[in-house]
Amino acid sequence: METPAKILYTKREAAQLLSISVRSLEYLIFSHQLPARRIGRRVLLHRDAVDQFARRDHAFIRSQGDTDA
């Protein structure tokens, strides 16, 4: 019997799927570029939201370390 596909991912799992760091994922959540939901103490991301974000055209995603020189 096959196990059903996950619907919600942890931050670590979502970051791995997107090939980014957990810190970068947290920035995307904080800046409302990627919706997340809190269930108890856990922050979870819906599979569809991660897929849609991965398929979006990202002209420029500013990381927290970037500054205007």
Distance bins in CASP14 RR format, pairs under 12 A and 6 or more apart:
PFRMAT RR
TARGET T0000
AUTHOR 0000-0000-0000
RMODE 2
METHOD distances of the structure
MODEL  1
4 47 0 0 0 0 0 1 0 0 0 0 0
5 47 1 0 0 1 0 0 0 0 0 0 0
5 48 0 0 0 0 0 1 0 0 0 0 0
5 51 0 0 0 0 0 1 0 0 0 0 0
6 13 1 0 0 1 0 0 0 0 0 0 0
6 14 0 0 0 0 0 1 0 0 0 0 0
6 17 0 0 0 0 0 1 0 0 0 0 0
6 44 0 0 0 0 1 0 0 0 0 0 0
6 45 0 0 0 0 0 1 0 0 0 0 0
6 46 0 0 0 0 1 0 0 0 0 0 0
6 47 1 0 0 1 0 0 0 0 0 0 0
6 48 0 0 0 0 0 1 0 0 0 0 0
6 50 0 0 0 0 0 1 0 0 0 0 0
7 13 0 0 0 0 0 1 0 0 0 0 0
7 37 0 0 0 0 0 1 0 0 0 0 0
7 39 0 0 0 0 0 1 0 0 0 0 0
7 44 0 0 0 0 1 0 0 0 0 0 0
7 45 0 0 0 0 0 1 0 0 0 0 0
7 46 1 0 0 1 0 0 0 0 0 0 0
7 47 1 0 1 0 0 0 0 0 0 0 0
7 48 0 0 0 0 1 0 0 0 0 0 0
7 49 0 0 0 0 0 1 0 0 0 0 0
7 50 0 0 0 0 0 1 0 0 0 0 0
7 51 0 0 0 0 0 1 0 0 0 0 0
8 14 0 0 0 0 1 0 0 0 0 0 0
8 35 0 0 0 0 0 1 0 0 0 0 0
8 36 0 0 0 0 1 0 0 0 0 0 0
8 37 1 0 0 1 0 0 0 0 0 0 0
8 38 0 0 0 0 0 1 0 0 0 0 0
8 39 1 0 0 1 0 0 0 0 0 0 0
8 42 0 0 0 0 1 0 0 0 0 0 0
8 43 0 0 0 0 1 0 0 0 0 0 0
8 44 1 0 1 0 0 0 0 0 0 0 0
8 45 1 0 0 1 0 0 0 0 0 0 0
8 46 1 0 0 1 0 0 0 0 0 0 0
8 47 1 0 0 1 0 0 0 0 0 0 0
8 48 0 0 0 0 0 1 0 0 0 0 0
8 49 0 0 0 0 1 0 0 0 0 0 0
8 50 0 0 0 0 1 0 0 0 0 0 0
9 15 0 0 0 0 1 0 0 0 0 0 0
9 16 0 0 0 0 1 0 0 0 0 0 0
9 17 1 0 0 1 0 0 0 0 0 0 0
9 18 0 0 0 0 1 0 0 0 0 0 0
9 22 0 0 0 0 0 1 0 0 0 0 0
9 25 0 0 0 0 0 1 0 0 0 0 0
9 34 0 0 0 0 0 1 0 0 0 0 0
9 36 0 0 0 0 1 0 0 0 0 0 0
9 37 0 0 0 0 0 1 0 0 0 0 0
9 42 0 0 0 0 0 1 0 0 0 0 0
9 43 0 0 0 0 0 1 0 0 0 0 0
9 44 1 0 0 1 0 0 0 0 0 0 0
9 45 1 0 1 0 0 0 0 0 0 0 0
9 46 1 0 0 1 0 0 0 0 0 0 0
9 47 1 0 0 1 0 0 0 0 0 0 0
9 48 0 0 0 0 0 1 0 0 0 0 0
9 49 0 0 0 0 1 0 0 0 0 0 0
9 50 1 0 0 1 0 0 0 0 0 0 0
9 51 0 0 0 0 0 1 0 0 0 0 0
9 53 0 0 0 0 0 1 0 0 0 0 0
9 54 0 0 0 0 0 1 0 0 0 0 0
10 16 0 0 0 0 1 0 0 0 0 0 0
10 17 0 0 0 0 0 1 0 0 0 0 0
10 22 0 0 0 0 1 0 0 0 0 0 0
10 25 0 0 0 0 0 1 0 0 0 0 0
10 36 0 0 0 0 0 1 0 0 0 0 0
10 37 0 0 0 0 0 1 0 0 0 0 0
10 38 0 0 0 0 0 1 0 0 0 0 0
10 39 0 0 0 0 0 1 0 0 0 0 0
10 41 0 0 0 0 0 1 0 0 0 0 0
10 42 1 0 0 1 0 0 0 0 0 0 0
10 43 1 0 0 1 0 0 0 0 0 0 0
10 44 1 0 0 1 0 0 0 0 0 0 0
10 45 1 0 0 1 0 0 0 0 0 0 0
10 46 0 0 0 0 0 1 0 0 0 0 0
10 47 0 0 0 0 0 1 0 0 0 0 0
10 50 0 0 0 0 0 1 0 0 0 0 0
11 17 0 0 0 0 0 1 0 0 0 0 0
11 18 0 0 0 0 0 1 0 0 0 0 0
11 20 0 0 0 0 0 1 0 0 0 0 0
11 21 0 0 0 0 0 1 0 0 0 0 0
11 22 1 0 1 0 0 0 0 0 0 0 0
11 23 0 0 0 0 1 0 0 0 0 0 0
11 24 0 0 0 0 0 1 0 0 0 0 0
11 25 1 0 1 0 0 0 0 0 0 0 0
11 26 1 0 0 1 0 0 0 0 0 0 0
11 27 0 0 0 0 0 1 0 0 0 0 0
11 28 0 0 0 0 0 1 0 0 0 0 0
11 29 1 0 0 1 0 0 0 0 0 0 0
11 30 0 0 0 0 0 1 0 0 0 0 0
11 34 0 0 0 0 0 1 0 0 0 0 0
11 36 1 0 0 1 0 0 0 0 0 0 0
11 37 0 0 0 0 0 1 0 0 0 0 0
11 38 0 0 0 0 0 1 0 0 0 0 0
11 42 0 0 0 0 1 0 0 0 0 0 0
11 43 1 0 1 0 0 0 0 0 0 0 0
11 44 0 0 0 0 1 0 0 0 0 0 0
11 45 1 0 0 1 0 0 0 0 0 0 0
11 50 0 0 0 0 0 1 0 0 0 0 0
12 18 0 0 0 0 0 1 0 0 0 0 0
12 20 0 0 0 0 0 1 0 0 0 0 0
12 21 0 0 0 0 0 1 0 0 0 0 0
12 22 1 0 1 0 0 0 0 0 0 0 0
12 23 0 0 0 0 0 1 0 0 0 0 0
12 25 0 0 0 0 1 0 0 0 0 0 0
12 26 0 0 0 0 0 1 0 0 0 0 0
12 42 0 0 0 0 0 1 0 0 0 0 0
12 43 0 0 0 0 0 1 0 0 0 0 0
12 44 0 0 0 0 0 1 0 0 0 0 0
12 45 0 0 0 0 0 1 0 0 0 0 0
13 22 0 0 0 0 1 0 0 0 0 0 0
13 25 0 0 0 0 1 0 0 0 0 0 0
13 42 0 0 0 0 0 1 0 0 0 0 0
13 43 0 0 0 0 0 1 0 0 0 0 0
13 44 0 0 0 0 1 0 0 0 0 0 0
13 45 0 0 0 0 1 0 0 0 0 0 0
13 46 0 0 0 0 0 1 0 0 0 0 0
13 47 0 0 0 0 1 0 0 0 0 0 0
13 50 0 0 0 0 1 0 0 0 0 0 0
14 20 0 0 0 0 1 0 0 0 0 0 0
14 21 0 0 0 0 0 1 0 0 0 0 0
14 22 0 0 0 0 1 0 0 0 0 0 0
14 24 0 0 0 0 0 1 0 0 0 0 0
14 25 1 0 1 0 0 0 0 0 0 0 0
14 26 0 0 0 0 0 1 0 0 0 0 0
14 28 0 0 0 0 1 0 0 0 0 0 0
14 29 0 0 0 0 1 0 0 0 0 0 0
14 34 1 0 0 1 0 0 0 0 0 0 0
14 35 0 0 0 0 0 1 0 0 0 0 0
14 36 0 0 0 0 1 0 0 0 0 0 0
14 43 0 0 0 0 1 0 0 0 0 0 0
14 44 0 0 0 0 1 0 0 0 0 0 0
14 45 1 0 1 0 0 0 0 0 0 0 0
14 46 0 0 0 0 1 0 0 0 0 0 0
14 47 0 0 0 0 1 0 0 0 0 0 0
14 48 0 0 0 0 0 1 0 0 0 0 0
14 49 0 0 0 0 1 0 0 0 0 0 0
14 50 1 0 1 0 0 0 0 0 0 0 0
14 51 0 0 0 0 0 1 0 0 0 0 0
14 53 0 0 0 0 1 0 0 0 0 0 0
14 54 0 0 0 0 1 0 0 0 0 0 0
15 21 1 0 0 1 0 0 0 0 0 0 0
15 22 1 0 1 0 0 0 0 0 0 0 0
15 23 0 0 0 0 1 0 0 0 0 0 0
15 24 1 0 0 1 0 0 0 0 0 0 0
15 25 1 0 1 0 0 0 0 0 0 0 0
15 26 0 0 0 0 1 0 0 0 0 0 0
15 27 0 0 0 0 0 1 0 0 0 0 0
15 28 0 0 0 0 1 0 0 0 0 0 0
15 29 0 0 0 0 0 1 0 0 0 0 0
15 34 0 0 0 0 0 1 0 0 0 0 0
15 36 0 0 0 0 0 1 0 0 0 0 0
15 43 0 0 0 0 0 1 0 0 0 0 0
15 45 0 0 0 0 1 0 0 0 0 0 0
15 50 0 0 0 0 1 0 0 0 0 0 0
15 53 0 0 0 0 0 1 0 0 0 0 0
15 54 0 0 0 0 0 1 0 0 0 0 0
16 22 0 0 0 0 1 0 0 0 0 0 0
16 24 0 0 0 0 0 1 0 0 0 0 0
16 25 0 0 0 0 1 0 0 0 0 0 0
16 45 0 0 0 0 0 1 0 0 0 0 0
16 50 0 0 0 0 0 1 0 0 0 0 0
16 54 0 0 0 0 0 1 0 0 0 0 0
17 25 0 0 0 0 1 0 0 0 0 0 0
17 34 0 0 0 0 0 1 0 0 0 0 0
17 45 0 0 0 0 1 0 0 0 0 0 0
17 47 0 0 0 0 1 0 0 0 0 0 0
17 49 0 0 0 0 0 1 0 0 0 0 0
17 50 1 0 1 0 0 0 0 0 0 0 0
17 51 0 0 0 0 1 0 0 0 0 0 0
17 53 0 0 0 0 1 0 0 0 0 0 0
17 54 1 0 0 1 0 0 0 0 0 0 0
18 24 0 0 0 0 1 0 0 0 0 0 0
18 25 1 0 0 1 0 0 0 0 0 0 0
18 28 0 0 0 0 1 0 0 0 0 0 0
18 29 0 0 0 0 0 1 0 0 0 0 0
18 33 0 0 0 0 0 1 0 0 0 0 0
18 34 0 0 0 0 1 0 0 0 0 0 0
18 45 0 0 0 0 1 0 0 0 0 0 0
18 49 0 0 0 0 0 1 0 0 0 0 0
18 50 1 0 0 1 0 0 0 0 0 0 0
18 51 0 0 0 0 1 0 0 0 0 0 0
18 52 0 0 0 0 0 1 0 0 0 0 0
18 53 1 0 0 1 0 0 0 0 0 0 0
18 54 1 0 1 0 0 0 0 0 0 0 0
18 55 0 0 0 0 0 1 0 0 0 0 0
18 56 0 0 0 0 0 1 0 0 0 0 0
18 58 0 0 0 0 0 1 0 0 0 0 0
18 61 0 0 0 0 0 1 0 0 0 0 0
19 25 0 0 0 0 0 1 0 0 0 0 0
19 50 0 0 0 0 0 1 0 0 0 0 0
19 54 0 0 0 0 1 0 0 0 0 0 0
20 26 0 0 0 0 0 1 0 0 0 0 0
20 27 0 0 0 0 1 0 0 0 0 0 0
20 28 0 0 0 0 1 0 0 0 0 0 0
20 29 0 0 0 0 0 1 0 0 0 0 0
20 33 0 0 0 0 0 1 0 0 0 0 0
20 34 0 0 0 0 0 1 0 0 0 0 0
20 50 0 0 0 0 0 1 0 0 0 0 0
20 53 0 0 0 0 0 1 0 0 0 0 0
20 54 0 0 0 0 0 1 0 0 0 0 0
20 58 0 0 0 0 0 1 0 0 0 0 0
20 61 0 0 0 0 1 0 0 0 0 0 0
20 63 0 0 0 0 1 0 0 0 0 0 0
21 27 0 0 0 0 1 0 0 0 0 0 0
21 28 0 0 0 0 0 1 0 0 0 0 0
21 63 0 0 0 0 1 0 0 0 0 0 0
21 64 0 0 0 0 0 1 0 0 0 0 0
21 65 0 0 0 0 0 1 0 0 0 0 0
22 28 0 0 0 0 0 1 0 0 0 0 0
22 29 0 0 0 0 0 1 0 0 0 0 0
22 43 0 0 0 0 0 1 0 0 0 0 0
22 45 0 0 0 0 0 1 0 0 0 0 0
23 29 0 0 0 0 0 1 0 0 0 0 0
23 30 0 0 0 0 0 1 0 0 0 0 0
23 63 0 0 0 0 1 0 0 0 0 0 0
23 64 1 0 0 1 0 0 0 0 0 0 0
23 65 0 0 0 0 1 0 0 0 0 0 0
24 30 0 0 0 0 0 1 0 0 0 0 0
24 31 0 0 0 0 0 1 0 0 0 0 0
24 33 0 0 0 0 0 1 0 0 0 0 0
24 34 0 0 0 0 0 1 0 0 0 0 0
24 53 0 0 0 0 0 1 0 0 0 0 0
24 58 0 0 0 0 0 1 0 0 0 0 0
24 61 0 0 0 0 1 0 0 0 0 0 0
24 62 0 0 0 0 0 1 0 0 0 0 0
24 63 1 0 0 1 0 0 0 0 0 0 0
24 64 0 0 0 0 1 0 0 0 0 0 0
24 65 0 0 0 0 0 1 0 0 0 0 0
24 66 0 0 0 0 0 1 0 0 0 0 0
25 31 0 0 0 0 0 1 0 0 0 0 0
25 33 0 0 0 0 1 0 0 0 0 0 0
25 34 1 0 0 1 0 0 0 0 0 0 0
25 36 0 0 0 0 1 0 0 0 0 0 0
25 43 0 0 0 0 1 0 0 0 0 0 0
25 44 0 0 0 0 0 1 0 0 0 0 0
25 45 0 0 0 0 1 0 0 0 0 0 0
25 49 0 0 0 0 0 1 0 0 0 0 0
25 50 0 0 0 0 1 0 0 0 0 0 0
25 53 0 0 0 0 1 0 0 0 0 0 0
25 54 0 0 0 0 0 1 0 0 0 0 0
25 61 0 0 0 0 0 1 0 0 0 0 0
25 63 0 0 0 0 0 1 0 0 0 0 0
25 64 0 0 0 0 0 1 0 0 0 0 0
26 33 0 0 0 0 0 1 0 0 0 0 0
26 34 0 0 0 0 1 0 0 0 0 0 0
26 36 0 0 0 0 1 0 0 0 0 0 0
26 43 0 0 0 0 1 0 0 0 0 0 0
26 45 0 0 0 0 0 1 0 0 0 0 0
26 63 0 0 0 0 0 1 0 0 0 0 0
26 64 0 0 0 0 1 0 0 0 0 0 0
27 33 0 0 0 0 1 0 0 0 0 0 0
27 34 0 0 0 0 1 0 0 0 0 0 0
27 36 0 0 0 0 0 1 0 0 0 0 0
27 61 0 0 0 0 1 0 0 0 0 0 0
27 62 0 0 0 0 1 0 0 0 0 0 0
27 63 1 0 0 1 0 0 0 0 0 0 0
27 64 1 0 1 0 0 0 0 0 0 0 0
27 65 0 0 0 0 1 0 0 0 0 0 0
27 66 0 0 0 0 0 1 0 0 0 0 0
28 34 1 0 1 0 0 0 0 0 0 0 0
28 35 0 0 0 0 1 0 0 0 0 0 0
28 36 0 0 0 0 1 0 0 0 0 0 0
28 43 0 0 0 0 0 1 0 0 0 0 0
28 45 0 0 0 0 1 0 0 0 0 0 0
28 49 0 0 0 0 0 1 0 0 0 0 0
28 50 0 0 0 0 0 1 0 0 0 0 0
28 53 1 0 0 1 0 0 0 0 0 0 0
28 54 0 0 0 0 0 1 0 0 0 0 0
28 56 0 0 0 0 0 1 0 0 0 0 0
28 58 0 0 0 0 0 1 0 0 0 0 0
28 61 1 0 0 1 0 0 0 0 0 0 0
28 62 0 0 0 0 0 1 0 0 0 0 0
28 63 0 0 0 0 1 0 0 0 0 0 0
28 64 0 0 0 0 0 1 0 0 0 0 0
29 35 1 0 0 1 0 0 0 0 0 0 0
29 36 1 0 1 0 0 0 0 0 0 0 0
29 37 0 0 0 0 0 1 0 0 0 0 0
29 38 0 0 0 0 0 1 0 0 0 0 0
29 43 1 0 0 1 0 0 0 0 0 0 0
29 44 0 0 0 0 0 1 0 0 0 0 0
29 45 1 0 0 1 0 0 0 0 0 0 0
29 49 0 0 0 0 0 1 0 0 0 0 0
29 50 0 0 0 0 0 1 0 0 0 0 0
29 53 0 0 0 0 0 1 0 0 0 0 0
30 36 0 0 0 0 1 0 0 0 0 0 0
30 43 0 0 0 0 0 1 0 0 0 0 0
30 64 0 0 0 0 1 0 0 0 0 0 0
31 61 0 0 0 0 1 0 0 0 0 0 0
31 62 0 0 0 0 1 0 0 0 0 0 0
31 63 0 0 0 0 0 1 0 0 0 0 0
31 64 0 0 0 0 1 0 0 0 0 0 0
32 49 0 0 0 0 0 1 0 0 0 0 0
32 53 0 0 0 0 0 1 0 0 0 0 0
33 45 0 0 0 0 0 1 0 0 0 0 0
33 49 0 0 0 0 0 1 0 0 0 0 0
33 50 0 0 0 0 0 1 0 0 0 0 0
33 52 0 0 0 0 0 1 0 0 0 0 0
33 53 1 0 0 1 0 0 0 0 0 0 0
33 56 0 0 0 0 1 0 0 0 0 0 0
33 58 0 0 0 0 1 0 0 0 0 0 0
33 60 0 0 0 0 0 1 0 0 0 0 0
33 61 1 0 0 1 0 0 0 0 0 0 0
33 62 0 0 0 0 0 1 0 0 0 0 0
33 63 0 0 0 0 0 1 0 0 0 0 0
34 43 0 0 0 0 0 1 0 0 0 0 0
34 44 0 0 0 0 0 1 0 0 0 0 0
34 45 1 0 0 1 0 0 0 0 0 0 0
34 46 0 0 0 0 1 0 0 0 0 0 0
34 48 0 0 0 0 0 1 0 0 0 0 0
34 49 1 0 0 1 0 0 0 0 0 0 0
34 50 1 0 0 1 0 0 0 0 0 0 0
34 51 0 0 0 0 0 1 0 0 0 0 0
34 52 0 0 0 0 1 0 0 0 0 0 0
34 53 1 0 1 0 0 0 0 0 0 0 0
34 54 0 0 0 0 1 0 0 0 0 0 0
34 56 0 0 0 0 1 0 0 0 0 0 0
34 58 0 0 0 0 0 1 0 0 0 0 0
34 61 0 0 0 0 0 1 0 0 0 0 0
35 43 0 0 0 0 0 1 0 0 0 0 0
35 44 0 0 0 0 0 1 0 0 0 0 0
35 45 1 0 0 1 0 0 0 0 0 0 0
35 46 1 0 0 1 0 0 0 0 0 0 0
35 47 0 0 0 0 0 1 0 0 0 0 0
35 48 0 0 0 0 1 0 0 0 0 0 0
35 49 1 0 1 0 0 0 0 0 0 0 0
35 50 0 0 0 0 1 0 0 0 0 0 0
35 52 0 0 0 0 1 0 0 0 0 0 0
35 53 0 0 0 0 1 0 0 0 0 0 0
36 42 0 0 0 0 1 0 0 0 0 0 0
36 43 1 0 1 0 0 0 0 0 0 0 0
36 44 1 0 0 1 0 0 0 0 0 0 0
36 45 1 0 1 0 0 0 0 0 0 0 0
36 46 0 0 0 0 1 0 0 0 0 0 0
36 49 1 0 0 1 0 0 0 0 0 0 0
36 50 0 0 0 0 1 0 0 0 0 0 0
36 53 0 0 0 0 0 1 0 0 0 0 0
37 43 1 0 0 1 0 0 0 0 0 0 0
37 44 1 0 1 0 0 0 0 0 0 0 0
37 45 1 0 0 1 0 0 0 0 0 0 0
37 46 1 0 0 1 0 0 0 0 0 0 0
37 49 0 0 0 0 1 0 0 0 0 0 0
38 44 1 0 0 1 0 0 0 0 0 0 0
38 45 0 0 0 0 0 1 0 0 0 0 0
39 45 0 0 0 0 0 1 0 0 0 0 0
39 46 0 0 0 0 0 1 0 0 0 0 0
44 50 0 0 0 0 0 1 0 0 0 0 0
45 51 0 0 0 0 0 1 0 0 0 0 0
45 52 0 0 0 0 0 1 0 0 0 0 0
45 53 0 0 0 0 1 0 0 0 0 0 0
45 54 0 0 0 0 0 1 0 0 0 0 0
46 52 0 0 0 0 1 0 0 0 0 0 0
46 53 0 0 0 0 0 1 0 0 0 0 0
47 53 0 0 0 0 0 1 0 0 0 0 0
47 54 0 0 0 0 0 1 0 0 0 0 0
48 54 0 0 0 0 0 1 0 0 0 0 0
48 55 0 0 0 0 0 1 0 0 0 0 0
49 55 0 0 0 0 0 1 0 0 0 0 0
49 56 0 0 0 0 0 1 0 0 0 0 0
50 56 0 0 0 0 0 1 0 0 0 0 0
52 58 0 0 0 0 0 1 0 0 0 0 0
53 61 0 0 0 0 0 1 0 0 0 0 0
60 66 0 0 0 0 1 0 0 0 0 0 0
62 68 0 0 0 0 1 0 0 0 0 0 0
END
